[in-house]
């Protein structure tokens, strides 16, 4: 990306700061005409002034950070859909068709001996199962139908085993119930993903703002360096005339020449720094690759951030209501408690109750297998009880309990830190607005002082040292004003991200 500075844009008239009468949002309109700073960013489209809101919208819509935020939100949505599906009936078709086998297999004889016989058969089965998880108990109900067919090609026989209806229950006893805990945690994760998307958007806006003002600050440095180089060259020309007339010492003349060299070096370095900042902004915002043959798009200086009347207690209430951190803290506590339940539910006495009932019959023909159905029942209780584990169960549970206690302590600390961050940021809003007004006033005074000092120096009534000090104060005030603008806008988006609330419209932030 090329970085081009037009000298005519940086005269005192076009590059001045807002007047004292222009303080505030209303006066900024008059001051903006004095404080327009142009950064040349090559675009493939026709030149269009890039503003901070426009660049933020473009980054959210097309750049990688915006796409990543949307992908994370979509991932949270589909994860929640998967959780919801686990509580709904699942219908599945299962089968093995065909299952052909030809070879020699051991066949047990009626007298108990084993004989190897040639076999050639096909065993197929097809079934439909409807399963429903029971979230309260962690069990599962299964309803299904299954038919099996066996073809013996050597004997030219076939047979059907038909189970037209079966109803079964599988109920773990003493096991960890993951469905129960998912029911409490999964909705929080889903809400987190949606709120996190809003926070990601505000974080992107904040970072774009930082890069945006980094470019503007470097451009100010380049503009100031250009002004200083031009002014120093003019002073050197006047100084040589005075030296020729014997009104300036050789030491002062050499100092003027040294000042010119320093100013030219500062200008070259400022241009390089501006180019580096521009590349960072272009990369993050996914701006098109520069084309030297097309017209460049200028970058405008934004007005001061909106002056918000924010009460810290209200900001904290909005943050606790909307921000993802509140949900995350509650979710972390639940997960720590779940881990303790899981440690208890994977050690000790564990049992599984299985029960099935239905109808069954077998016949050489499929239609005959539906006649004279016989009852089928099956009940089983499988259990496992460790007798000697050398304290393994106790250690596992105690480890989970200690991890839960650590999480609760960390959550408590994070809660206090979160509240303090919101209160501090909200309380800084008036200070940032005041800082911007003071910086604008200081910039105006420094510009006027420099103009008076330079005229007085040219009249021969001040020393070169006084002029140098006035120039340094002017440059410092100019940078200070841009930095104050930057702090105001960064604080504005940071407060929005911390509270997920728009204090301008008094409405919560809404997703796309």
C-alpha positions as CSV (number, residue, x, y, z in Angstrom):
1,X,0.0,0.0,0.0
2,X,1.4,3.3,-0.9
3,X,1.5,6.2,1.6
4,X,1.5,9.6,-0.1
5,X,1.5,13.0,1.6
6,X,0.5,16.1,-0.3
7,X,2.3,19.1,1.0
8,X,-0.5,21.4,0.3
9,X,-2.8,19.5,2.6
10,X,-0.6,20.3,5.6
11,X,-0.5,24.1,5.7
12,X,-1.4,25.8,8.9
13,X,-4.8,26.8,7.5
14,X,-5.8,23.2,6.4
15,X,-4.1,21.3,9.3
16,X,-5.1,23.4,12.3
17,X,-6.8,22.1,15.4
18,X,-10.4,23.0,16.5
19,X,-10.9,26.5,17.8
20,X,-12.0,27.0,21.4
21,X,-15.4,28.0,20.1
22,X,-15.6,24.6,18.3
23,X,-15.3,22.4,21.4
24,X,-17.9,19.7,21.6
25,X,-19.8,17.9,19.0
26,X,-21.4,21.0,17.5
27,X,-18.2,22.9,17.1
28,X,-16.4,19.9,15.6
29,X,-18.2,20.4,12.3
30,X,-16.3,23.7,11.9
31,X,-13.1,22.3,13.3
32,X,-13.2,19.2,11.0
33,X,-12.6,21.4,8.0
34,X,-9.3,22.5,9.6
35,X,-8.3,19.1,10.9
36,X,-8.7,16.8,7.8
37,X,-5.8,14.4,7.5
38,X,-5.5,12.4,4.3
39,X,-4.0,9.0,4.2
40,X,-3.6,7.5,0.7
41,X,-4.8,3.9,0.6
42,X,-4.9,2.4,-2.9
43,X,-8.2,0.7,-3.7
44,X,-9.4,-1.0,-6.8
45,X,-12.7,1.0,-6.6
46,X,-13.0,4.7,-7.2
47,X,-11.7,6.9,-4.4
48,X,-14.1,7.2,-1.5
49,X,-13.4,8.8,1.9
50,X,-13.0,6.0,4.5
51,X,-14.5,6.8,7.9
52,X,-14.1,4.9,11.1
53,X,-17.7,3.5,11.1
54,X,-17.4,2.5,7.4
55,X,-14.1,0.7,8.0
56,X,-15.6,-1.1,11.0
57,X,-18.6,-2.3,9.0
58,X,-16.4,-3.5,6.2
59,X,-14.2,-5.4,8.6
60,X,-17.2,-7.1,10.3
61,X,-18.7,-8.0,6.9
62,X,-15.7,-9.2,4.8
63,X,-12.6,-9.5,6.9
64,X,-11.4,-12.7,8.6
65,X,-12.1,-11.5,12.2
66,X,-15.8,-10.8,11.3
67,X,-16.0,-14.2,9.6
68,X,-14.5,-16.0,12.5
69,X,-16.9,-14.3,14.9
70,X,-19.9,-15.4,12.8
71,X,-18.5,-19.0,12.5
72,X,-18.1,-19.2,16.3
73,X,-21.7,-18.1,16.7
74,X,-23.0,-20.6,14.2
75,X,-20.9,-23.4,15.9
76,X,-22.6,-22.6,19.2
77,X,-26.1,-22.7,17.5
78,X,-25.5,-26.1,15.9
79,X,-24.0,-27.5,19.1
80,X,-27.2,-26.5,20.9
81,X,-29.3,-28.1,18.2
82,X,-27.3,-31.3,18.7
83,X,-28.1,-31.2,22.4
84,X,-31.8,-30.7,21.8
85,X,-31.8,-33.6,19.4
86,X,-30.5,-35.9,22.1
87,X,-33.8,-35.4,24.0
88,X,-36.0,-36.2,21.0
89,X,-37.0,-39.7,19.7
90,X,-34.4,-41.2,17.3
91,X,-35.6,-43.5,14.5
92,X,-33.1,-45.7,12.9
93,X,-33.0,-48.5,10.3
94,X,-30.4,-51.2,11.1
95,X,-29.5,-54.3,9.3
96,X,-27.0,-56.6,7.7
97,X,-28.0,-57.4,4.1
98,X,-26.4,-59.6,2.8
99,X,-24.1,-61.6,5.1
100,X,-22.9,-64.5,2.9
101,X,-20.4,-67.0,4.0
102,X,-18.9,-70.0,2.1
103,X,-16.1,-72.1,3.7
104,X,-15.4,-74.7,6.3
105,X,-16.4,-74.1,9.9
106,X,-16.3,-76.2,13.1
107,X,-19.8,-77.6,13.8
108,X,-20.6,-79.2,17.2
109,X,-22.1,-82.6,16.9
110,X,-24.9,-84.1,19.0
111,X,-22.5,-86.4,20.8
112,X,-20.3,-83.3,21.9
113,X,-17.6,-83.7,19.3
114,X,-16.7,-81.1,16.8
115,X,-16.6,-81.8,13.1
116,X,-15.4,-79.5,10.3
117,X,-18.1,-79.1,7.7
118,X,-18.4,-77.2,4.5
119,X,-21.0,-74.4,4.8
120,X,-22.6,-72.1,2.4
121,X,-25.2,-69.8,3.9
122,X,-26.5,-66.2,4.1
123,X,-27.6,-64.7,7.4
124,X,-29.4,-61.3,7.0
125,X,-31.3,-59.1,9.5
126,X,-33.2,-55.9,9.2
127,X,-34.8,-53.9,12.0
128,X,-36.3,-50.5,12.9
129,X,-35.6,-49.0,16.3
130,X,-37.2,-46.0,18.0
131,X,-35.2,-44.8,21.0
132,X,-35.9,-42.1,23.5
133,X,-33.5,-40.9,26.2
134,X,-34.8,-40.2,29.7
135,X,-33.0,-37.2,30.9
136,X,-34.3,-37.4,34.5
137,X,-32.8,-40.9,35.1
138,X,-30.3,-41.2,32.3
139,X,-32.0,-44.3,31.0
140,X,-33.2,-45.2,27.5
141,X,-36.5,-46.6,26.2
142,X,-36.3,-48.7,22.9
143,X,-39.2,-49.7,20.8
144,X,-38.5,-51.8,17.7
145,X,-39.2,-54.5,15.2
146,X,-36.7,-56.9,13.7
147,X,-36.7,-59.8,11.2
148,X,-33.9,-62.3,10.6
149,X,-33.5,-64.7,7.7
150,X,-31.2,-67.7,7.4
151,X,-30.5,-69.4,4.0
152,X,-28.7,-72.7,4.0
153,X,-27.8,-73.2,0.4
154,X,-26.3,-76.7,0.9
155,X,-29.5,-78.1,2.3
156,X,-31.7,-75.7,0.3
157,X,-33.4,-74.5,3.4
158,X,-34.5,-71.1,4.7
159,X,-36.0,-69.9,7.9
160,X,-37.3,-66.6,9.4
161,X,-37.0,-65.3,13.0
162,X,-39.5,-62.5,13.4
163,X,-39.8,-60.0,16.3
164,X,-42.6,-57.7,15.1
165,X,-42.7,-55.8,18.4
166,X,-40.2,-55.3,21.2
167,X,-40.2,-52.8,24.1
168,X,-37.0,-52.4,26.1
169,X,-35.6,-50.3,28.9
170,X,-32.0,-49.8,29.9
171,X,-31.5,-48.0,33.2
172,X,-28.1,-47.3,34.7
173,X,-28.1,-47.3,38.5
174,X,-25.5,-45.3,40.3
175,X,-23.9,-44.1,37.1
176,X,-23.1,-40.5,36.2
177,X,-26.2,-39.0,34.4
178,X,-24.6,-36.9,31.6
179,X,-28.1,-36.0,30.2
180,X,-29.1,-34.3,33.5
181,X,-26.1,-32.1,33.5
182,X,-26.2,-31.3,29.8
183,X,-29.7,-30.0,30.4
184,X,-28.3,-27.4,32.8
185,X,-25.1,-26.6,31.0
186,X,-25.9,-26.7,27.3
187,X,-28.3,-23.7,27.3
188,X,-25.7,-21.6,29.1
189,X,-23.1,-22.5,26.4
190,X,-25.6,-21.6,23.7
191,X,-26.4,-18.2,25.3
192,X,-22.6,-17.7,25.8
193,X,-22.0,-18.2,22.1
194,X,-24.6,-15.6,21.1
195,X,-23.4,-13.1,23.6
196,X,-19.8,-13.8,22.7
197,X,-20.6,-12.9,19.1
198,X,-21.7,-9.4,20.2
199,X,-18.6,-9.1,22.3
200,X,-16.4,-10.2,19.4
201,X,-18.0,-7.5,17.2
202,X,-17.2,-4.8,19.7
203,X,-13.7,-6.2,20.2
204,X,-13.2,-6.0,16.4
205,X,-14.5,-2.5,16.4
206,X,-12.1,-1.5,19.2
207,X,-9.1,-3.1,17.4
208,X,-10.0,-1.4,14.1
209,X,-10.2,1.9,16.1
210,X,-6.8,1.4,17.5
211,X,-5.3,0.6,14.1
212,X,-7.2,3.5,12.6
213,X,-5.8,6.0,15.0
214,X,-2.3,4.4,14.8
215,X,-2.4,5.3,11.1
216,X,-3.7,8.8,11.9
217,X,-1.0,9.4,14.5
218,X,1.8,8.3,12.2
219,X,0.3,10.5,9.5
220,X,0.3,13.4,12.0
221,X,3.9,12.7,12.7
222,X,4.7,12.7,9.0
223,X,2.7,15.9,8.4
224,X,4.4,17.6,11.3
225,X,7.8,16.4,10.1
226,X,7.0,17.8,6.6
227,X,5.9,21.1,8.1
228,X,9.0,21.3,10.2
229,X,11.3,20.4,7.3
230,X,9.6,23.1,5.1
231,X,9.7,25.7,7.9
232,X,13.3,24.9,8.8
233,X,14.3,25.2,5.2
234,X,12.7,28.6,5.1
235,X,14.4,29.6,8.3
236,X,17.7,28.5,6.9
237,X,17.2,30.7,3.9
238,X,16.4,33.7,6.1
239,X,19.3,32.8,8.3
240,X,21.8,32.8,5.5
241,X,20.6,36.2,4.4
242,X,21.0,37.5,8.0
243,X,24.5,35.8,8.2
244,X,25.5,37.6,5.0
245,X,24.4,40.9,6.6
246,X,26.3,40.1,9.8
247,X,23.1,39.8,11.9
248,X,23.5,36.1,12.7
249,X,26.4,34.2,14.2
250,X,28.0,31.3,12.4
251,X,27.0,29.1,15.3
252,X,23.3,29.8,14.8
253,X,23.7,29.3,11.1
254,X,25.2,25.9,11.7
255,X,22.4,25.1,14.1
256,X,19.8,25.9,11.5
257,X,21.5,23.6,9.0
258,X,21.6,20.9,11.6
259,X,17.9,21.5,12.3
260,X,17.1,21.0,8.6
261,X,19.0,17.7,8.4
262,X,17.2,16.5,11.6
263,X,13.9,17.5,10.2
264,X,14.5,15.7,6.9
265,X,15.5,12.6,8.7
266,X,12.5,12.8,10.9
267,X,10.3,13.2,7.9
268,X,11.7,10.1,6.2
269,X,11.3,8.0,9.3
270,X,7.7,9.3,9.8
271,X,6.8,8.2,6.3
272,X,8.2,4.7,7.0
273,X,6.3,4.5,10.2
274,X,3.1,5.6,8.5
275,X,3.6,3.0,5.8
276,X,4.0,0.3,8.4
277,X,0.8,1.4,10.3
278,X,-1.1,1.5,7.0
279,X,-0.1,-2.1,6.1
280,X,-1.3,-3.3,9.5
281,X,-4.7,-1.6,9.1
282,X,-5.0,-2.9,5.5
283,X,-4.2,-6.4,6.5
284,X,-6.6,-6.6,9.5
285,X,-9.5,-4.9,7.6
286,X,-8.9,-7.0,4.4
287,X,-8.6,-3.9,2.2
288,X,-7.8,-4.6,-1.4
289,X,-4.3,-4.9,-2.7
290,X,-3.0,-1.5,-3.7
291,X,-2.9,-0.6,-7.3
292,X,-0.6,2.3,-8.2
293,X,-2.6,3.2,-11.3
294,X,-5.9,3.8,-9.4
295,X,-6.9,6.8,-7.3
296,X,-6.4,6.5,-3.6
297,X,-9.0,6.6,-0.9
298,X,-8.5,9.2,1.9
299,X,-8.9,8.4,5.6
300,X,-10.9,11.0,7.6
301,X,-10.3,12.0,11.2
302,X,-13.4,11.1,13.2
303,X,-15.1,13.6,15.5
304,X,-14.7,13.1,19.3
305,X,-16.5,10.0,20.7
306,X,-20.1,10.6,21.8
307,X,-20.3,12.2,25.2
308,X,-22.2,9.6,27.2
309,X,-23.9,10.2,30.6
310,X,-23.1,6.9,32.2
311,X,-23.7,6.0,35.8
312,X,-21.2,3.3,36.9
313,X,-23.8,1.4,38.9
314,X,-26.1,1.3,35.8
315,X,-23.3,0.1,33.6
316,X,-22.6,-2.7,36.0
317,X,-26.2,-3.7,36.1
318,X,-26.3,-3.8,32.3
319,X,-23.1,-5.8,32.2
320,X,-24.5,-8.4,34.7
321,X,-27.6,-8.7,32.6
322,X,-26.1,-9.0,29.1
323,X,-22.4,-9.8,29.2
324,X,-21.1,-13.3,28.5
325,X,-18.8,-13.3,31.5
326,X,-21.7,-13.6,33.9
327,X,-23.0,-16.7,32.1
328,X,-19.5,-18.1,31.9
329,X,-18.9,-17.8,35.6
330,X,-22.2,-19.6,36.4
331,X,-21.4,-22.3,33.8
332,X,-17.9,-22.9,35.3
333,X,-19.4,-23.5,38.7
334,X,-21.9,-25.9,37.3
335,X,-19.1,-27.8,35.4
336,X,-17.0,-28.0,38.5
337,X,-20.0,-29.5,40.4
338,X,-20.7,-31.8,37.5
339,X,-17.1,-33.1,37.6
340,X,-17.6,-34.1,41.3
341,X,-20.8,-35.9,40.3
342,X,-19.0,-37.7,37.5
343,X,-16.2,-38.8,39.9
344,X,-18.9,-40.3,42.2
345,X,-20.8,-41.8,39.3
346,X,-17.8,-43.7,37.8
347,X,-16.6,-45.3,41.1
348,X,-18.3,-47.4,43.7
349,X,-21.4,-49.6,43.1
350,X,-22.5,-49.4,39.5
351,X,-25.4,-51.4,38.1
352,X,-27.5,-51.5,34.9
353,X,-31.0,-52.8,34.7
354,X,-32.1,-54.2,31.4
355,X,-35.7,-55.3,30.6
356,X,-37.3,-56.3,27.4
357,X,-40.7,-57.7,26.4
358,X,-42.3,-58.4,23.1
359,X,-43.4,-61.0,20.6
360,X,-41.4,-63.5,18.6
361,X,-41.9,-66.4,16.2
362,X,-39.9,-68.4,13.6
363,X,-41.2,-70.1,10.4
364,X,-39.9,-71.2,7.0
365,X,-42.0,-68.4,5.4
366,X,-42.2,-64.8,6.4
367,X,-46.0,-64.6,6.5
368,X,-46.2,-67.7,8.8
369,X,-43.8,-66.0,11.2
370,X,-46.5,-63.5,12.1
371,X,-48.9,-66.2,13.2
372,X,-49.1,-67.8,16.7
373,X,-46.7,-65.2,18.2
374,X,-45.0,-66.1,21.4
375,X,-44.3,-63.9,24.4
376,X,-40.7,-62.8,24.9
377,X,-39.4,-61.4,28.2
378,X,-35.9,-60.7,29.5
379,X,-34.7,-59.0,32.7
380,X,-31.1,-58.6,33.7
381,X,-29.3,-56.7,36.4
382,X,-25.6,-56.3,35.9
383,X,-23.5,-54.7,38.6
384,X,-19.9,-54.0,39.6
385,X,-18.7,-53.3,43.1
386,X,-15.1,-52.7,43.9
387,X,-14.0,-54.6,47.1
388,X,-10.5,-53.4,47.4
389,X,-9.3,-50.3,45.5
390,X,-6.7,-49.0,47.9
391,X,-8.4,-45.6,48.2
392,X,-8.8,-45.0,44.5
393,X,-12.5,-44.0,44.8
394,X,-11.9,-41.6,47.7
395,X,-8.9,-40.0,46.0
396,X,-10.8,-39.6,42.7
397,X,-13.7,-37.9,44.5
398,X,-11.5,-35.7,46.7
399,X,-9.5,-34.6,43.6
400,X,-12.7,-33.5,41.9
401,X,-13.9,-31.7,45.1
402,X,-10.7,-29.8,45.4
403,X,-10.8,-28.8,41.7
404,X,-14.4,-27.6,42.4
405,X,-13.2,-25.5,45.4
406,X,-10.5,-24.0,43.3
407,X,-12.9,-23.1,40.5
408,X,-15.3,-21.5,43.0
409,X,-12.5,-19.4,44.4
410,X,-11.3,-18.4,40.9
411,X,-14.9,-17.6,39.8
412,X,-15.3,-15.4,42.9
413,X,-12.1,-13.5,42.1
414,X,-13.0,-13.2,38.4
415,X,-16.4,-11.8,39.4
416,X,-14.9,-9.1,41.5
417,X,-12.4,-8.3,38.8
418,X,-15.1,-8.2,36.2
419,X,-17.2,-5.8,38.3
420,X,-14.2,-3.5,39.0
421,X,-13.3,-3.4,35.3
422,X,-16.9,-2.3,34.4
423,X,-17.1,0.3,37.1
424,X,-13.6,1.7,36.2
425,X,-14.4,1.9,32.5
426,X,-17.7,3.6,33.2
427,X,-16.2,6.1,35.5
428,X,-13.6,7.0,33.0
429,X,-16.1,8.2,30.4
430,X,-16.4,11.8,31.6
431,X,-12.6,12.0,32.1
432,X,-12.0,10.8,28.5
433,X,-14.4,13.5,27.1
434,X,-12.8,16.2,29.3
435,X,-9.4,15.0,28.1
436,X,-10.4,15.4,24.5
437,X,-11.7,18.9,25.1
438,X,-8.5,19.9,26.9
439,X,-6.3,18.4,24.2
440,X,-8.2,20.3,21.5
441,X,-7.8,23.6,23.5
442,X,-4.0,22.9,24.1
443,X,-3.6,22.2,20.4
444,X,-5.2,25.5,19.5
445,X,-3.1,27.4,21.9
446,X,0.1,25.7,20.8
447,X,-0.6,26.5,17.2
448,X,-1.2,30.2,18.0
449,X,1.9,30.4,20.2
450,X,4.1,28.9,17.5
451,X,2.7,31.3,14.9
452,X,3.5,34.3,17.2
453,X,6.9,33.0,18.2
454,X,7.9,32.4,14.6
455,X,6.8,35.9,13.6
456,X,8.7,37.4,16.6
457,X,11.8,35.3,15.7
458,X,11.7,36.5,12.1
459,X,11.6,40.0,13.4
460,X,14.7,39.4,15.4
461,X,13.3,39.7,18.9
462,X,13.5,36.1,20.0
463,X,16.3,33.5,20.0
464,X,16.4,30.3,18.0
465,X,16.0,28.3,21.2
466,X,12.6,29.9,21.9
467,X,11.4,29.1,18.4
468,X,12.6,25.5,18.8
469,X,10.7,25.1,22.1
470,X,7.5,26.6,20.6
471,X,7.8,24.2,17.7
472,X,8.2,21.2,20.0
473,X,5.2,22.2,22.1
474,X,3.2,22.6,18.9
475,X,4.1,19.1,17.7
476,X,3.4,17.6,21.2
477,X,0.0,19.2,21.4
478,X,-0.9,17.9,17.9
479,X,0.0,14.4,18.8
480,X,-1.7,14.7,22.2
481,X,-5.0,15.7,20.5
482,X,-4.9,12.6,18.2
483,X,-4.1,10.4,21.2
484,X,-7.0,11.9,23.1
485,X,-9.4,11.2,20.2
486,X,-8.0,7.6,20.2
487,X,-8.5,7.1,23.9
488,X,-12.1,8.4,23.7
489,X,-13.1,6.1,20.8
490,X,-11.3,3.1,22.2
491,X,-13.0,3.7,25.6
492,X,-16.4,4.0,23.8
493,X,-16.2,0.6,22.1
494,X,-14.6,-1.0,25.2
495,X,-17.6,0.1,27.3
496,X,-20.0,-1.3,24.7
497,X,-18.1,-4.6,24.8
498,X,-18.1,-4.8,28.6
499,X,-21.8,-4.1,28.9
500,X,-23.3,-5.1,25.6
501,X,-25.4,-2.0,25.9
502,X,-25.7,1.1,23.7
503,X,-25.8,4.1,26.0
504,X,-26.6,6.4,23.1
505,X,-29.9,4.7,22.3
506,X,-30.3,3.2,25.7
507,X,-30.9,-0.2,24.1
508,X,-29.1,-3.5,24.4
509,X,-26.9,-4.5,21.5
510,X,-28.5,-6.8,19.1
511,X,-27.0,-9.3,16.7
512,X,-27.3,-9.2,13.0
